Amino acid sequence: MDRVSLQFNNDNTVATVALNRPEKHNGVDWPMLKAVRKVQLQLAKHKTLRAVVLKGEGSSFCAGLDVKSVMSNPKTAVVMYANLWLPMRNIFQTWSMGWRDLGVPVIAQIHGNCFGAGIQLALGADIRVCTPAAQLSILEAKWGLVPDMGGGALLRELLPVDVAKELTMTGRILSGLQAKELGLVTHAVENPDEKVQALIQEILTRSPDSVAASKFMLQRIFGIDEGAHLTQERRWQRRLLGFKNQRISVVKNSKQPTMPFAKRQIR
């Protein structure tokens, strides 16, 4: 089964990109990472494209990184760690940041669980529409990690630093309504598909050049110093991944929930 499906409407102006691992709540593994990047590059070549919808098949948008799948394969684990040393965007960061390179609006349509890598994918979209009952979390804290798939950098555009710190430090799960109140999502509605289609129809009445220019201009005005901020993600993840308290976090979530943490190593 393909990890990601890509469909176009009748006149090839709207692409729907769907994560397609529903039996795992669209948990992200290495094949899915590569498939998403392939789709991003494919869409970048489409001259008639006007909008992209990101969604997940099944009961969730994306439940985050499939840690067991990634870490159980030694080769994949090595590649994952090696990517933290690259001096530019790595494939994990392109997971979210790659959507910002497209000269069309990208709309994330969120339902069910949207955790970790899932919320980072959604943050890479231009507009986020979710159900009120959706569950969203910057869940990396659960595993003793920080968001390093573009999410750490992209939070800067949406949240005050104190709110970003609270959500990242706690990994708290928010409802769609709470996420809307904080500004993590653009709309929280009972029928996100209807809302997304209405937004697309409205956008299609505008010049494609005006829409593209608006996206790129506002990303630069409101946005991040991408190189510097993505470097910080990689730097701090290198200082966590595989070290004692990160390993303890994994154990606490699987075998021994009362296991105490070691003394803080980061000064």
C-alpha positions in Angstrom: 0.0 0.0 0.0 1.3 3.5 -0.9 2.0 5.5 2.2 0.6 8.7 0.6 -2.1 9.0 -2.0 -2.3 11.9 -4.4 -5.5 12.8 -6.3 -6.5 15.8 -8.5 -9.9 17.3 -9.2 -11.2 17.3 -12.8 -9.2 20.3 -14.0 -6.0 19.5 -12.1 -6.3 22.7 -10.0 -6.7 21.1 -6.6 -4.6 18.3 -5.2 -5.6 16.2 -2.3 -2.7 14.6 -0.5 -3.7 11.9 2.0 -1.5 10.0 4.5 -2.5 6.4 3.9 -1.6 4.2 6.9 -4.9 4.2 8.6 -4.3 1.0 10.6 -1.6 2.9 12.5 -3.5 6.2 12.7 -1.1 7.4 9.9 1.9 7.0 12.1 5.0 8.2 10.3 7.6 5.7 9.2 10.5 6.1 6.8 8.5 5.1 3.7 5.9 7.8 4.5 8.6 10.5 5.0 10.1 9.7 1.6 6.6 9.5 0.0 5.7 13.0 1.3 8.9 14.5 -0.1 8.3 12.8 -3.4 4.8 14.3 -3.6 6.1 17.8 -2.6 8.5 17.7 -5.5 5.9 16.4 -7.9 3.4 19.2 -7.0 6.1 21.8 -7.4 6.2 21.0 -11.1 2.4 21.4 -11.6 1.7 24.7 -13.4 -2.1 24.5 -13.2 -2.2 23.8 -9.5 -4.1 26.3 -7.4 -4.5 24.6 -4.0 -3.4 21.6 -1.9 -5.4 19.8 0.8 -3.5 17.7 3.4 -5.5 15.0 5.2 -5.3 11.6 6.8 -7.2 8.4 5.9 -9.1 6.6 8.6 -9.8 7.9 12.1 -6.9 10.2 12.5 -5.0 12.9 10.7 -1.6 11.7 11.9 -0.7 10.2 15.3 3.0 11.2 15.0 6.2 9.4 14.4 6.0 5.6 14.6 8.9 5.3 17.1 8.9 1.5 17.2 9.0 1.3 13.4 11.8 3.8 13.0 14.0 2.7 15.9 13.5 -1.1 15.4 15.4 -0.8 12.1 19.1 -0.1 12.9 19.8 1.4 9.4 16.8 3.8 9.7 17.9 4.8 13.2 21.4 5.6 12.0 20.0 7.7 9.1 17.7 9.5 11.4 20.6 10.5 13.7 22.8 11.4 10.8 20.2 13.8 9.5 20.6 15.8 12.7 24.1 16.7 11.6 23.3 18.0 8.2 23.9 21.8 7.8 20.6 22.4 6.0 17.0 21.2 6.1 16.9 17.5 6.5 14.2 15.1 5.3 12.4 15.3 8.7 12.2 19.1 8.5 11.1 19.1 4.9 8.1 17.0 6.1 6.6 20.3 7.2 8.7 23.0 5.6 8.5 21.7 2.1 4.8 22.8 1.8 5.9 26.4 2.3 7.9 26.2 -1.0 4.8 25.6 -3.1 3.3 28.7 -4.7 -0.2 27.7 -3.8 -2.2 27.6 -0.5 -1.8 24.4 1.4 -4.7 23.6 3.8 -4.5 20.9 6.5 -7.8 19.2 7.2 -7.5 17.7 10.7 -9.6 15.1 12.5 -8.9 12.6 15.2 -5.4 12.5 16.6 -2.8 15.1 15.4 0.2 14.5 17.5 4.0 15.1 17.3 5.0 14.7 13.6 1.3 15.2 12.7 1.0 18.6 14.3 4.3 19.6 12.7 3.0 18.6 9.3 -0.1 20.7 9.9 2.0 23.7 11.0 3.7 23.6 7.6 0.4 24.3 6.0 -0.9 27.8 5.3 -4.3 27.2 6.8 -5.4 24.6 9.4 -9.1 23.4 9.7 -10.0 20.9 12.3 -13.0 19.3 14.0 -13.8 20.6 17.5 -13.2 17.1 18.9 -9.8 16.7 17.2 -6.9 16.1 19.6 -3.7 18.0 19.0 -0.4 17.8 20.9 3.3 18.7 20.6 3.9 15.2 21.9 7.7 15.0 21.7 8.0 15.7 25.4 6.5 12.3 26.1 9.6 10.7 24.5 12.1 13.1 26.1 12.6 15.0 22.8 11.9 18.4 21.2 9.9 19.0 18.0 12.6 18.9 15.3 10.5 18.4 12.1 10.0 22.1 11.5 7.5 22.5 14.3 9.8 24.2 16.7 10.5 26.9 14.2 7.0 27.2 12.9 5.4 27.7 16.3 7.1 31.1 16.3 4.7 32.4 13.7 1.6 31.3 15.6 2.1 31.5 19.4 3.6 33.8 22.0 6.8 32.3 23.4 5.3 31.5 26.8 2.4 29.5 25.3 4.8 27.7 22.9 7.0 26.8 25.9 4.1 25.5 27.9 2.8 23.3 25.1 6.2 22.0 24.2 7.3 21.3 27.7 4.2 19.5 28.8 3.0 17.8 25.6 -0.5 18.6 26.7 -3.3 17.3 24.5 -5.6 20.0 23.3 -9.1 19.7 21.8 -9.7 21.4 18.4 -11.6 24.2 20.2 -8.7 24.8 22.6 -6.2 24.8 19.7 -8.4 27.4 17.9 -8.5 29.6 21.0 -4.7 29.5 21.2 -4.2 30.1 17.5 -2.7 26.8 16.6 -5.5 26.2 14.0 -7.4 28.6 11.8 -10.9 27.1 12.1 -12.5 24.5 14.3 -15.8 23.4 12.6 -18.0 20.3 12.7 -17.6 19.8 8.9 -14.0 20.5 8.0 -14.4 19.1 4.5 -17.2 21.6 3.7 -15.1 24.5 5.2 -12.0 23.5 3.2 -13.9 23.3 -0.1 -15.5 26.7 0.5 -12.1 28.2 1.2 -10.7 26.7 -2.0 -13.6 28.0 -4.1 -13.0 31.5 -2.6 -9.3 31.3 -3.4 -9.9 30.1 -6.9 -11.7 33.5 -7.7 -8.4 35.3 -7.2 -5.3 35.6 -9.4 -2.9 32.7 -8.9 0.0 35.1 -9.0 -1.5 37.3 -6.3 -2.2 34.3 -4.1 1.4 33.0 -4.6 2.9 36.4 -3.9 0.7 36.8 -0.8 1.9 33.5 0.6 5.6 34.1 0.0 5.5 37.8 1.1 3.7 37.1 4.3 6.0 34.1 5.1 8.9 36.5 4.9 7.3 39.3 6.8 5.7 37.3 9.6 8.0 34.4 9.3 11.1 32.8 10.6 14.8 32.9 9.8 14.5 29.4 8.5 18.2 28.4 8.4 19.0 29.6 11.9 15.8 28.2 13.5 16.0 24.8 11.9 19.6 24.6 13.0 18.5 25.1 16.6 16.0 22.2 16.2 18.8 19.9 15.0 21.2 21.2 17.7 19.0 20.6 20.7 17.7 17.3 19.4 21.3 16.0 19.1 21.7 16.9 22.8 18.7 14.7 23.8 18.4 11.8 21.4 19.8 8.6 23.0 21.0 10.2 26.2 20.0 9.0 29.6 16.9 10.9 30.3 15.6 10.4 26.8 16.0 6.7 27.2 14.2 6.9 30.6 11.3 8.7 28.9 10.9 5.8 26.5 10.9 3.3 29.4 8.4 5.4 31.3 6.0 5.2 28.4 6.4 1.5 27.8 7.4 -0.5 30.9 8.1 1.5 34.1 5.9 4.6 34.4 7.3 5.4 37.9 11.0 5.2 36.9 12.7 8.4 38.1 14.6 10.7 35.8 18.3 11.2 36.2 19.8 14.6 37.2 19.5 17.2 34.5 22.4 17.1 32.1 21.8 20.2 30.0 23.1 23.3 31.7 
